[in-house]
Structures are given as structure tokens and as C-alpha cells.
């Protein structure tokens, strides 16, 4: 059965059932024929049949239905009535639903049959045919069977309810207002002919889609392929409204969807099918607002949008997706923020495929990111932005901070982007004067390049914001300008900094990181044809020299160009640095302890730590203090030349102690440690640190304990703060080697083999060296050297000594002892050979 509900008017034309015009028709009944069978399956003779209305109740049922003996329903029939001797019965009644009750011989009680349907008998016309008629219904039309309409069916309010045809063929066009399967802008009056103003129609479709689902909202706003393009009008000044906006309140989940290509000539240069054009007519005094000001949770697909000053703007938005979208503007409007795409205080934007066009300009940015005054408590920054598989034409992208940044911006990814005709850098950071910008974490440029660029010395990334630090820049095969030979660079840091930069290379790729004057800058690893170049930022001399890259105590990413750690260890045992050379550690403690580097051209120095930390720091809870109940961790630094903590001459910290549990009655901790290995500095004491976690953070307490040989201390509740010295060992040169000399314990070797030290090591290969002996008088040094030589090698080498012999000097050369004078210089008044 097929039902057409709430038909205001149905006109049926040209229904040719016969060629005879019928007289005035009477009501036509439907006939019910049936046989009554008993339980054994045999006909029941003389059954009694009762026919009741569909709402009847009881047994016998009531009320009774009107039944007739003829099809014209003119002769009433008895009700109830009896069938014949073999169970046959029939009656006529209006088409509809009835209840039948049957009794008779062999039937147990009363058989009730609800919902007995009498279908209409449209073929029964009392002997006349109907050639045409009109039927107006204020209620429902029910059709049992098939309805064939030859001509036109017009319905003022057609609501078929559930329509489940096995096949539905539409040979023309369809336009639905939705929301299912879509909200078609042409159903609201949009023409797409490039002449008609489609602004109101498109806005009506957006409004319909933005209604709550409970009010019939939702669905995709669909732009069918137009004959030419959808023409919309830019609001004129002094209005500040966009061409299209979403109704106030809830409109998350908006989906703008274009059909297949209409007229390709109206699309932008770098389009990909399918795509439909929406082009704005600017007017004589256009405002600076965008075509679309979009809320969060919006998706745009397969649309080419040509705006006046802006095409799309996102302000305080989240989760916006562009897929195969071309945005374009007139790039020379001279109005504020002229750009195809402006993103402000927004996170989670993905732009995949399509183009960004600032037409007629090489400087207007193809995308503009800004941090501005919050409108609903959002952070004034942009983050989690991905733009990929896009061709642009115009100026490079810009990020401008206009109010003080709060929070961390970042996670920008640019992949497979070609920028045409730009005379600017590909991406530039800047901030308004006096505005604080940063931090910004994580930025990727993957196969980003420029083409037809009129300027040769541009950068992929330019930083021009004094307080900004961009941390974590990855560039993979990037190109800009007219190659590195023309001055093109990967990163130009005019004001502000970038660190943790990694750049892969190719024949024409750019890899240089420079300041505003073109000088190389550090924190860069760049690939060359055989390996990698590391440029080091030596200003961060503290954290850079750490050996603990995997320790929880290390909460930053600063480190050496190369730091080598053995599997299973938590500390590096080898490091390479441009300023400190080759650094060595034991792989089990904080700080390097030895180095090999060049301090002076033509020489090689061997250096060691000025002081090393104690080992085996342990604590035991005891009484007599004021410590609050907690678990405490301790570490100790060796102090040289200082009598307080946080001195620049401290050693690296010891390994953290095991946690010491303090609780009533124990409110103090007995600490012990093992003295550190010997080093170059003079130990004055130790700095003891306490924290509730094994970390240098969270303001640990400290106290200075004097005495080089001290190995214990009782913490009753010291309160000094904090641990602000980097966890490194200070290094100093001990030995210097040159092409012609080996200096041991000296960095100023005077001969081929030059050893400096106490009298016990004043010799080289048992040859005594006069200049190494103590004393200010040259004669005294010579006599000490000769005396030592008499009992060892019998040779005193004075060739490296300078000085003046006083009048009282008396040089005594023991028998059998040789004094090598050679190039030695001594002014003397008397010389005795005994």
C-alpha cells in the first residue's frame, strides 16, 4: 500500500480509462468473498458472520459496520448474516479496515479476525468509464496497489514519510533544502549564473544547516556545478560584516561542499577538479571583511573562493579542515590584513590540496597568522597548523603577534608547497613594538620551495621578533631565492632566535642559518654531501656540556653536536664540541672529566676537571631536626675556592642519593659521602643539596660544609636555596703539545720534552731541569739542579733557564756532574769549578 499524506491539492490529468463520459457517479463499494473452514479443514455449513467497525470491541463486537448486497451500496444487508451450506459468504462495504467475528457448527467459541482489509475497487464504475477528474483532499490519500500518473503531479506540501522504493530514477534535476541528504543552495534560490546575486540564497542555506538537529538543521551546504559561478556581493563600508557568517550560537559541524567543475574559466590558476567557484563582486567601497568568517569544527571541500580583501577568516576557531580548496584575493587592496587566509587565536587547522593566491602582488601574504585580543578567553596564539600539497602565488606567509603571547604556540607543518612570484621570505615571524612573543615549539618545512622569485637572497624562515625563540625547526629539501650562491638561506634570525634546527640537503637546497648581517649562527645540524655540518651556539656553555641527556633532571634539549652514550647507561661517555673539543666521561656520572682540544693555533691541550663530585652519597633518618615528614633526595657538589653554594667553581653534582624517608620521631638526616678523586683545583668544602624529588628543579635547599676532607653532615633542616649551577664540571688545560714540544703539567713548554711539577718531578728521563726548581734566584736554582743531578743522572740541563746571578751567587758543580749551559742565559760575577 502506498500513502500520500497531507496533499493540499492533487491534479490528475489525462487519465484515459475509457472514451465514454460517465454520468454522476455514486459511491462504489468493495466486495468481500470468503469461505469459512472448520478446525479439520472442511467448510462449515451455515456459518454466522458479524462485520464490525475497526474500532469495535467485545463479543459480539460493537459497533457494527454498514454492509450491503450490491456494489453501489444502495441495498443494506443484514448484519450478522449466514453463509451457505458449504461455508461461502460475501458482502459489499466501503473500502477500509474491518473486524470479522465468525461462529458455526464445529467452531469452538467465536473466531475474531481483526484488520480485515477491503481495498478500493477503482475499476467498478457502475458501467461507466472516467476520462478525467480532479480530486482535492484535506486529509490523506491511500492507494492500495499502484498509482500511475500520466502528466504532472503538483503537491504544495509533499511529505511522503518513509519512502522505500527499490529504484528511484530522476531524469531531470533535483534540489533539496535538506538537511538530508544535503542542503542545496539552489533550493534556496541560488543560480550560479554569474549574474544573479546569490548572497542571500547561500546565507539562507548556511542558516538552515546551522539550525540544531532537533530543529531540522545539519547537513552539508552543497554548491551544485553552476552554469558559470556563484556571484556574491561584498558588504560596503562602513559595514564590517563578512559576506557570510554563521548564526549566533551553535554552528559546529558546518560542511561547505562544492560539486564537480562548473565553468573552469572561473576557477583559480592552480585548481584541481572537482571544484566550484564562488566569486565576490567588490563594489565601489568594499569593506575589509572576508567572504567566509568560519566557526570551529568546519570543513570546506572542492570550492574556489575569490574574495576582495580576504577569502576566509578564522578567529577563535578549532578543528577546521580545508580539502581541495583555492582561496584568492585581490592582493593590492591596501586594506588591513589583505590575505586569502587569515588565522587568529586558532588551533587545529589542516589545509590539504588546492591553492592560496594573493593576485597581482609579490608581497601580500598568502596566509596570515596572528595572535590578537582574545574574544572568549582563548590564548592569543595559533598552533597545530598543517598546510600541505598547496601551490601559492603572492608574498610569503606571515605570523604577527599583536598582543602579549600567553602559552606556547607551534606545531606548524608545511609540506609539498610551491610559492610562486614571491619577493619576500617564505615564512616570517614578527611582533608589534613592545609585544612579547614566544615561545614557539616545532616547525616543519618539508619540500617547500619557491619559483619565479624576483629576489635572490630570501630565506625559508625569517625571525624578526626580539623575545621569540623558535625551538625545533626541521627542514627537508627546501629551496628559495636564486640558490645559495645568490645569498638565499634556510633561516635568517634578524631579531629573536631559533634552536634545535635540522636541515637535509640537495644540490640546490638551502641550509645556511645566519643573523641579519649574514653571519652563521649555531644550534644547527645541516646535511652535506658526505655527512653533517654542526654549527654550535657556544653562548649556552652550561647546559650544552651536560652528560645527562636521558635524566629526568634534564628538562631542556640543549647539548653537544655529538654526544655518545653506551647502551644501558644514563650518562654520555664521549662528546664532541666546537669550543671544547673531544670530551670524555665515565658514563656513570654528571659532567665530563677530561678533554682534548686546541686552545692555541698549532697546539693541542689535554684538560681535566678542576674538581670532581663526591661519590656514594647516602642518608639515614635520625632525630634532632625540624624536617617535615617527606621522602628526601640528596646530592653533593665539590667547592673549589669558594665558601658558599651556587659558586661558578663548583663541580658537577654527585649521583642522587636513594630517597630518605623522614617521619616522626625522625626529623633529621645523617649524610655521608666518599671523597672525590684528586683533581686540579683546591677543595674548600662541599655543597649539600636536598629536594623532595631527584631533580634540580622545584627550588632544592642547600648548605655549605667546609673542609676538603669532610665526609659527613647532619641535615637538621637547612634552608638555603637553590641549585642554580649547571650540572657540569669546569675544565682546565693541564698539558700542551706542539709540533716541537711536549708540555707536561705546563701550557708553555720551553723544550722538546718539558715537565713542570715539584722537585720530585723536576727531571725528564732523569735529566734535571734547572728552571723547574724552586727559588727566585737563578744561582739557587742552578745549585739545586746540580745537587740533584749528582745523585741521579749527573746532568743538570740549564738551557731553558733565564734569570740573573747576584753578586753573592756561588755555583758549585759536583765532581762528575755536567752542567748543560748551551742556550741558557745567566749574568754572573764569579764562577768556581770545584
DAWO-V933462 format. One record per residue. PHI is phi in whole degrees, 0 to 359 (NA if undefined). PSI is psi as a letter, one per 30 degrees, with the letter a starting at -180 (NA if undefined). Layout:
phi=PHI psi=PSI
phi=PHI psi=PSI
//
This chain:
phi=NA psi=k
phi=245 psi=k
phi=237 psi=k
phi=250 psi=j
phi=258 psi=k
phi=56 psi=h
phi=276 psi=j
phi=288 psi=e
phi=201 psi=k
phi=235 psi=k
phi=250 psi=j
phi=252 psi=j
phi=243 psi=k
phi=58 psi=h
phi=266 psi=j
phi=266 psi=j
phi=269 psi=f
phi=196 psi=l
phi=256 psi=g
phi=263 psi=k
phi=280 psi=k
phi=276 psi=k
phi=289 psi=a
phi=304 psi=k
phi=273 psi=k
phi=265 psi=l
phi=299 psi=k
phi=252 psi=k
phi=264 psi=l
phi=249 psi=k
phi=258 psi=k
phi=250 psi=j
phi=241 psi=k
phi=197 psi=l
phi=231 psi=k
phi=264 psi=k
phi=248 psi=k
phi=276 psi=a
phi=299 psi=f
phi=274 psi=g
phi=90 psi=g
phi=257 psi=k
phi=301 psi=k
phi=262 psi=k
phi=284 psi=k
phi=60 psi=h
phi=291 psi=l
phi=257 psi=k
phi=243 psi=k
phi=244 psi=k
phi=250 psi=k
phi=240 psi=l
phi=295 psi=l
phi=295 psi=f
phi=263 psi=g
phi=293 psi=l
phi=223 psi=l
phi=85 psi=l
phi=221 psi=j
phi=294 psi=l
phi=287 psi=l
phi=205 psi=k
phi=279 psi=l
phi=281 psi=l
phi=270 psi=l
phi=276 psi=k
phi=235 psi=l
phi=223 psi=l
phi=262 psi=f
phi=228 psi=l
phi=290 psi=f
phi=276 psi=f
phi=58 psi=h
phi=252 psi=f
phi=247 psi=j
phi=295 psi=k
phi=251 psi=l
phi=297 psi=l
phi=210 psi=j
phi=283 psi=l
phi=216 psi=l
phi=247 psi=k
phi=277 psi=l
phi=276 psi=a
phi=290 psi=f
phi=243 psi=g
phi=87 psi=g
phi=285 psi=k
phi=206 psi=l
phi=204 psi=l
phi=200 psi=l
phi=248 psi=k
phi=198 psi=l
phi=297 psi=k
phi=302 psi=k
phi=159 psi=a
phi=248 psi=k
phi=222 psi=l
phi=245 psi=k
phi=246 psi=k
phi=239 psi=k
phi=229 psi=k
phi=231 psi=l
phi=163 psi=l
phi=301 psi=k
phi=83 psi=f
phi=264 psi=k
phi=279 psi=j
phi=72 psi=b
phi=243 psi=k
phi=268 psi=k
phi=248 psi=k
phi=240 psi=j
phi=280 psi=l
phi=56 psi=h
phi=278 psi=k
phi=260 psi=k
phi=253 psi=j
phi=287 psi=l
phi=291 psi=k
phi=252 psi=i
phi=292 psi=f
phi=282 psi=f
phi=269 psi=j
phi=241 psi=g
phi=69 psi=g
phi=91 psi=f
phi=245 psi=l
phi=257 psi=l
phi=248 psi=j
phi=271 psi=f
phi=191 psi=k
phi=199 psi=l
phi=241 psi=k
phi=227 psi=k
phi=247 psi=k
phi=238 psi=k
phi=266 psi=f
phi=241 psi=b
phi=246 psi=l
phi=242 psi=j
phi=252 psi=k
phi=241 psi=j
phi=263 psi=j
phi=116 psi=b
phi=249 psi=k
phi=239 psi=k
phi=247 psi=k
phi=244 psi=k
phi=254 psi=j
phi=132 psi=b
phi=236 psi=k
phi=254 psi=j
phi=247 psi=k
phi=233 psi=k
phi=287 psi=f
phi=213 psi=i
phi=268 psi=j
phi=231 psi=j
phi=281 psi=g
phi=67 psi=b
phi=266 psi=j
phi=244 psi=j
phi=234 psi=i
phi=284 psi=l
phi=289 psi=f
phi=204 psi=k
phi=226 psi=j
phi=248 psi=k
phi=246 psi=j
phi=272 psi=f
phi=249 psi=b
phi=259 psi=l
phi=231 psi=k
phi=219 psi=k
phi=239 psi=k
phi=274 psi=f
phi=78 psi=a
phi=281 psi=f
phi=248 psi=k
phi=276 psi=f
phi=195 psi=l
phi=252 psi=j
phi=273 psi=k
phi=296 psi=f
phi=288 psi=f
phi=289 psi=f
phi=257 psi=g
phi=110 psi=f
phi=292 psi=k
phi=252 psi=e
phi=69 psi=g
phi=265 psi=g
phi=76 psi=f
phi=242 psi=e
phi=291 psi=k
phi=284 psi=j
phi=265 psi=g
phi=302 psi=e
phi=296 psi=e
phi=295 psi=e
phi=293 psi=e
phi=297 psi=e
phi=297 psi=e
phi=294 psi=e
phi=297 psi=e
phi=300 psi=e
phi=295 psi=e
phi=291 psi=f
phi=275 psi=f
phi=295 psi=l
phi=303 psi=k
phi=304 psi=e
phi=291 psi=f
phi=250 psi=g
phi=86 psi=g
phi=271 psi=a
phi=97 psi=a
phi=90 psi=l
phi=273 psi=k
phi=281 psi=j
phi=255 psi=k
phi=249 psi=j
phi=297 psi=l
phi=303 psi=k
phi=272 psi=l
phi=301 psi=e
phi=224 psi=d
phi=200 psi=l
phi=275 psi=j
phi=271 psi=k
phi=229 psi=l
phi=250 psi=k
phi=284 psi=k
phi=301 psi=k
phi=261 psi=l
phi=297 psi=k
phi=272 psi=g
phi=300 psi=k
phi=244 psi=g
phi=281 psi=k
phi=286 psi=l
phi=298 psi=e
phi=232 psi=k
phi=221 psi=l
phi=264 psi=k
phi=301 psi=l
phi=298 psi=k
phi=102 psi=b
phi=282 psi=k
phi=211 psi=h
phi=281 psi=k
phi=93 psi=g
phi=294 psi=k
phi=230 psi=j
phi=257 psi=k
phi=229 psi=k
phi=267 psi=l
phi=276 psi=a
phi=286 psi=l
phi=298 psi=k
phi=274 psi=c
phi=252 psi=j
phi=298 psi=f
phi=294 psi=f
phi=268 psi=f
phi=273 psi=l
phi=282 psi=l
phi=299 psi=e
phi=254 psi=h
phi=272 psi=l
phi=230 psi=k
phi=291 psi=l
phi=279 psi=k
phi=198 psi=k
phi=237 psi=k
phi=265 psi=k
phi=239 psi=j
phi=243 psi=k
phi=271 psi=k
phi=261 psi=j
phi=291 psi=e
phi=84 psi=a
phi=281 psi=f
phi=219 psi=i
phi=290 psi=k
phi=280 psi=l
phi=266 psi=g
phi=285 psi=l
phi=280 psi=l
phi=290 psi=e
phi=240 psi=k
phi=256 psi=j
phi=255 psi=k
phi=275 psi=a
phi=290 psi=l
phi=56 psi=h
phi=241 psi=k
phi=234 psi=k
phi=239 psi=k
phi=224 psi=k
phi=57 psi=h
phi=233 psi=k
phi=250 psi=j
phi=241 psi=j
phi=257 psi=j
phi=257 psi=l
phi=272 psi=d
phi=265 psi=e
phi=219 psi=l
phi=263 psi=e
phi=224 psi=k
phi=231 psi=k
phi=240 psi=k
phi=227 psi=j
phi=56 psi=h
phi=249 psi=l
phi=206 psi=k
phi=56 psi=i
phi=243 psi=k
phi=239 psi=k
phi=248 psi=k
phi=229 psi=j
phi=55 psi=i
phi=235 psi=k
phi=248 psi=k
phi=247 psi=k
phi=216 psi=l
phi=216 psi=l
phi=286 psi=j
phi=279 psi=g
phi=230 psi=h
phi=287 psi=f
phi=75 psi=g
phi=266 psi=l
phi=297 psi=k
phi=55 psi=h
phi=287 psi=j
phi=192 psi=k
phi=295 psi=e
phi=225 psi=j
phi=246 psi=k
phi=235 psi=k
phi=229 psi=k
phi=49 psi=h
phi=225 psi=k
phi=231 psi=l
phi=60 psi=i
phi=236 psi=k
phi=234 psi=k
phi=240 psi=j
phi=239 psi=j
phi=80 psi=k
phi=112 psi=b
phi=209 psi=l
phi=226 psi=j
phi=231 psi=k
phi=254 psi=j
phi=292 psi=k
phi=70 psi=g
phi=217 psi=k
phi=251 psi=g
phi=237 psi=f
phi=295 psi=k
phi=294 psi=k
phi=286 psi=f
phi=209 psi=k
phi=233 psi=k
phi=251 psi=k
phi=220 psi=l
phi=250 psi=j
phi=229 psi=a
phi=303 psi=k
phi=297 psi=k
phi=250 psi=f
phi=213 psi=h
phi=85 psi=g
phi=286 psi=l
phi=287 psi=k
phi=279 psi=i
phi=200 psi=l
phi=242 psi=k
phi=200 psi=l
phi=59 psi=h
phi=249 psi=k
phi=232 psi=k
phi=234 psi=k
phi=214 psi=l
phi=56 psi=h
phi=232 psi=k
phi=252 psi=k
phi=239 psi=l
phi=217 psi=k
phi=134 psi=a
phi=277 psi=l
phi=291 psi=l
phi=288 psi=l
phi=227 psi=k
phi=235 psi=j
phi=242 psi=k
phi=267 psi=k
phi=252 psi=f
phi=227 psi=l
phi=303 psi=k
phi=284 psi=k
phi=233 psi=k
phi=96 psi=l
phi=252 psi=k
phi=273 psi=l
phi=136 psi=a
phi=59 psi=h
phi=259 psi=k
phi=232 psi=k
phi=239 psi=k
phi=223 psi=k
phi=55 psi=i
phi=239 psi=k
phi=243 psi=k
phi=249 psi=j
phi=263 psi=k
phi=70 psi=g
phi=283 psi=k
phi=254 psi=g
phi=241 psi=l
phi=293 psi=l
phi=294 psi=e
phi=217 psi=k
phi=230 psi=k
phi=263 psi=k
phi=206 psi=l
phi=219 psi=k
phi=295 psi=l
phi=306 psi=k
phi=80 psi=f
phi=267 psi=k
phi=274 psi=k
phi=233 psi=k
phi=116 psi=l
phi=279 psi=l
phi=225 psi=k
phi=247 psi=k
phi=75 psi=j
phi=215 psi=k
phi=237 psi=k
phi=239 psi=j
phi=242 psi=j
phi=54 psi=h
phi=252 psi=k
phi=211 psi=l
phi=246 psi=l
phi=214 psi=k
phi=54 psi=h
phi=274 psi=k
phi=283 psi=f
phi=247 psi=k
phi=268 psi=f
phi=248 psi=h
phi=278 psi=l
phi=240 psi=l
phi=290 psi=e
phi=233 psi=k
phi=240 psi=k
phi=243 psi=k
phi=220 psi=h
phi=220 psi=j
phi=306 psi=e
phi=266 psi=g
phi=276 psi=k
phi=233 psi=j
phi=262 psi=j
phi=249 psi=k
phi=93 psi=i
phi=246 psi=k
phi=244 psi=k
phi=235 psi=k
phi=238 psi=j
phi=55 psi=i
phi=248 psi=k
phi=216 psi=k
phi=207 psi=l
phi=63 psi=b
phi=250 psi=h
phi=86 psi=l
phi=301 psi=e
phi=298 psi=f
phi=269 psi=g
phi=99 psi=g
phi=290 psi=k
phi=226 psi=l
phi=281 psi=e
phi=226 psi=k
phi=239 psi=j
phi=259 psi=j
phi=283 psi=e
phi=210 psi=k
phi=100 psi=l
phi=223 psi=l
phi=226 psi=k
phi=218 psi=l
phi=53 psi=h
phi=259 psi=k
phi=229 psi=k
phi=228 psi=k
phi=270 psi=l
phi=236 psi=l
phi=204 psi=l
phi=302 psi=e
phi=252 psi=g
phi=288 psi=l
phi=255 psi=k
phi=225 psi=f
phi=287 psi=k
phi=238 psi=j
phi=226 psi=l
phi=271 psi=a
phi=296 psi=f
phi=261 psi=g
phi=89 psi=g
phi=278 psi=k
phi=298 psi=k
phi=237 psi=l
phi=265 psi=a
phi=66 psi=h
phi=229 psi=k
phi=239 psi=j
phi=234 psi=k
phi=286 psi=k
phi=242 psi=a
phi=292 psi=f
phi=242 psi=f
phi=173 psi=b
phi=221 psi=k
phi=257 psi=k
phi=246 psi=k
phi=252 psi=k
phi=254 psi=k
phi=275 psi=j
phi=279 psi=f
phi=288 psi=f
phi=268 psi=i
phi=291 psi=f
phi=280 psi=d
phi=298 psi=f
phi=301 psi=e
phi=266 psi=g
phi=287 psi=l
phi=252 psi=g
phi=245 psi=i
phi=294 psi=f
phi=251 psi=g
phi=278 psi=k
phi=296 psi=f
phi=288 psi=f
phi=264 psi=j
phi=254 psi=g
phi=223 psi=l
phi=251 psi=g
phi=289 psi=k
phi=188 psi=a
phi=282 psi=l
phi=302 psi=e
phi=219 psi=k
phi=224 psi=k
phi=249 psi=k
phi=233 psi=k
phi=288 psi=k
phi=303 psi=k
phi=92 psi=f
phi=264 psi=l
phi=256 psi=f
phi=232 psi=k
phi=287 psi=k
phi=248 psi=f
phi=210 psi=k
phi=219 psi=l
phi=234 psi=k
phi=219 psi=k
phi=292 psi=f
phi=261 psi=f
phi=248 psi=g
phi=69 psi=b
phi=267 psi=k
phi=247 psi=k
phi=236 psi=k
phi=222 psi=l
phi=271 psi=f
phi=76 psi=g
phi=224 psi=g
phi=208 psi=l
phi=288 psi=k
phi=87 psi=k
phi=282 psi=l
phi=240 psi=f
phi=209 psi=l
phi=208 psi=l
phi=225 psi=j
phi=203 psi=l
phi=253 psi=j
phi=266 psi=e
phi=230 psi=k
phi=306 psi=k
phi=84 psi=g
phi=225 psi=l
phi=223 psi=k
phi=257 psi=k
phi=251 psi=k
phi=240 psi=l
phi=221 psi=l
phi=294 psi=k
phi=295 psi=e
phi=207 psi=k
phi=247 psi=l
phi=284 psi=l
phi=295 psi=l
phi=234 psi=l
phi=55 psi=h
phi=286 psi=k
phi=222 psi=l
phi=224 psi=k
phi=226 psi=k
phi=293 psi=k
phi=211 psi=a
phi=255 psi=l
phi=97 psi=g
phi=231 psi=a
phi=232 psi=g
phi=294 psi=k
phi=287 psi=l
phi=302 psi=k
phi=181 psi=l
phi=255 psi=k
phi=248 psi=k
phi=245 psi=k
phi=235 psi=l
phi=211 psi=l
phi=227 psi=k
phi=245 psi=k
phi=274 psi=k
phi=255 psi=k
phi=236 psi=k
phi=67 psi=g
phi=220 psi=l
phi=235 psi=g
phi=211 psi=l
phi=275 psi=l
phi=64 psi=h
phi=274 psi=k
phi=292 psi=f
phi=262 psi=g
phi=288 psi=l
phi=283 psi=l
phi=296 psi=l
phi=287 psi=l
phi=289 psi=l
phi=294 psi=k
phi=301 psi=k
phi=286 psi=l
phi=293 psi=l
phi=296 psi=k
phi=250 psi=j
phi=275 psi=k
phi=247 psi=k
phi=194 psi=l
phi=308 psi=k
phi=272 psi=f
phi=283 psi=k
phi=221 psi=g
phi=212 psi=l
phi=223 psi=k
phi=274 psi=k
phi=249 psi=k
phi=223 psi=l
phi=206 psi=l
phi=263 psi=k
phi=302 psi=k
phi=286 psi=l
phi=299 psi=l
phi=297 psi=k
phi=219 psi=a
phi=277 psi=f
phi=277 psi=l
phi=264 psi=j
phi=284 psi=k
phi=250 psi=f
phi=163 psi=a
phi=221 psi=k
phi=257 psi=k
phi=258 psi=k
phi=239 psi=k
phi=230 psi=k
phi=210 psi=l
phi=271 psi=f
phi=221 psi=l
phi=283 psi=i
phi=205 psi=k
phi=278 psi=f
phi=273 psi=a
phi=61 psi=h
phi=53 psi=i
phi=294 psi=l
phi=273 psi=l
phi=215 psi=l
phi=208 psi=k
phi=268 psi=k
phi=242 psi=j
phi=279 psi=l
phi=105 psi=k
phi=293 psi=f
phi=261 psi=g
phi=293 psi=k
phi=230 psi=g
phi=206 psi=l
phi=195 psi=k
phi=252 psi=k
phi=271 psi=j
phi=258 psi=g
phi=130 psi=h
phi=295 psi=l
phi=234 psi=g
phi=298 psi=l
phi=228 psi=k
phi=222 psi=b
phi=234 psi=i
phi=262 psi=f
phi=271 psi=k
phi=300 psi=k
phi=281 psi=i
phi=227 psi=l
phi=263 psi=k
phi=285 psi=k
phi=252 psi=k
phi=214 psi=k
phi=288 psi=k
phi=246 psi=e
phi=231 psi=k
phi=228 psi=k
phi=245 psi=k
phi=238 psi=l
phi=300 psi=f
phi=239 psi=g
phi=207 psi=l
phi=240 psi=j
phi=258 psi=j
phi=257 psi=k
phi=61 psi=g
phi=209 psi=k
phi=251 psi=g
phi=222 psi=i
phi=296 psi=k
phi=253 psi=f
phi=216 psi=a
phi=304 psi=e
phi=230 psi=j
phi=231 psi=j
phi=242 psi=k
phi=246 psi=k
phi=172 psi=a
phi=286 psi=l
phi=303 psi=f
phi=291 psi=f
phi=236 psi=h
phi=273 psi=g
phi=236 psi=l
phi=239 psi=j
phi=52 psi=h
phi=73 psi=f
phi=275 psi=j
phi=287 psi=k
phi=250 psi=j
phi=300 psi=e
phi=290 psi=f
phi=271 psi=f
phi=277 psi=l
phi=285 psi=l
phi=121 psi=k
phi=269 psi=f
phi=269 psi=k
phi=298 psi=e
phi=297 psi=e
phi=297 psi=e
phi=296 psi=e
phi=296 psi=e
phi=296 psi=e
phi=295 psi=e
phi=294 psi=e
phi=295 psi=e
phi=294 psi=e
phi=291 psi=e
phi=292 psi=e
phi=299 psi=f
phi=254 psi=g
phi=233 psi=c
phi=267 psi=f
phi=67 psi=g
phi=231 psi=k
phi=245 psi=j
phi=264 psi=j
phi=252 psi=g
phi=289 psi=f
phi=258 psi=g
phi=261 psi=k
phi=232 psi=l
phi=152 psi=a
phi=231 psi=k
phi=272 psi=k
phi=280 psi=l
phi=296 psi=f
phi=274 psi=f
phi=292 psi=k
phi=225 psi=j
phi=267 psi=k
phi=245 psi=k
phi=256 psi=j
phi=301 psi=l
phi=299 psi=k
phi=80 psi=g
phi=252 psi=k
phi=255 psi=k
phi=256 psi=j
phi=274 psi=j
phi=267 psi=e
phi=44 psi=c
phi=273 psi=g
phi=299 psi=k
phi=238 psi=k
phi=213 psi=k
phi=271 psi=k
phi=225 psi=l
phi=255 psi=f
phi=211 psi=k
phi=225 psi=j
phi=249 psi=k
phi=251 psi=j
phi=257 psi=NA
//
